């Protein structure tokens, strides 16, 4: 039996750790790591991370505790929000 949700959850965790580990700390994403994640994993979103102002604004909105980094919970809130937005857009088409 294919467990798509379980696989998706594991991929989200693996993806977060892959990008967060770039600076040696697998527990948080820095601004540069967020930019690289968007550029690679969500090409086309925020112009692939090329618009620094948009990246800064996104990082600021993701960084709920204002520590200039994005932890896994903050990352998941962003992923959930984007998924809901895509779902809403698809329903209105």
C-alpha positions in Angstrom: 0.0 0.0 0.0 1.4 3.4 -1.0 1.6 5.8 2.0 1.7 9.1 0.1 1.1 11.3 3.1 3.8 9.6 5.2 6.2 9.8 2.3 5.4 13.5 1.8 6.0 14.2 5.5 9.4 12.4 5.3 10.3 14.4 2.2 9.5 17.7 3.9 11.7 16.9 6.9 14.5 15.6 4.6 14.3 18.8 2.5 14.4 21.1 5.5 17.4 19.3 7.0 19.2 19.3 3.6 19.0 23.1 3.2 19.3 23.9 6.9 22.5 21.9 7.1 24.3 24.0 4.5 25.7 26.3 7.3 26.3 23.4 9.7 23.1 23.9 11.8 20.5 21.4 10.7 17.8 22.9 13.0 17.3 26.3 11.3 17.3 27.9 7.9 19.3 31.2 7.4 18.2 33.8 4.9 20.7 32.4 2.3 19.4 28.8 2.9 15.8 30.0 2.5 16.8 31.7 -0.8 18.5 28.5 -2.1 15.5 26.4 -1.0 13.1 28.5 -3.0 15.5 28.8 -6.0 15.9 25.0 -6.2 12.6 23.6 -4.8 10.1 26.2 -5.9 11.5 27.7 -9.1 9.2 30.5 -10.3 8.1 31.3 -6.8 9.5 34.7 -5.9 11.3 34.5 -9.2 13.4 31.7 -8.0 14.7 33.7 -5.0 16.2 36.4 -7.3 14.2 39.3 -5.8 16.1 40.0 -2.6 13.4 42.3 -1.3 10.7 39.6 -1.7 13.0 37.0 -0.1 13.6 39.3 2.8 9.9 39.9 3.2 9.1 36.2 3.1 11.9 35.4 5.6 10.5 38.1 7.9 7.0 36.7 7.7 8.3 33.1 8.3 10.4 34.1 11.3 7.7 34.3 13.9 10.1 34.5 16.9 12.3 37.2 15.1 15.6 35.4 15.6 16.6 35.9 12.0 16.4 32.2 11.3 13.5 29.8 10.3 13.1 26.7 12.4 11.2 23.6 11.3 7.8 24.7 12.8 8.1 28.1 11.0 9.1 26.3 7.8 6.0 24.0 8.1 3.7 27.0 8.7 5.0 28.5 5.4 4.6 25.2 3.5 1.1 24.8 4.9 0.2 28.4 4.0 1.5 28.0 0.5 -0.4 24.7 0.1 -3.6 26.3 1.2 -3.1 29.2 -1.2 -2.5 26.8 -4.1 -5.6 24.8 -3.1 -7.8 28.0 -2.9 -6.5 29.2 -6.3 -7.3 25.8 -7.9 -10.8 25.8 -6.5 -11.5 29.2 -8.0 -10.5 28.3 -11.5 
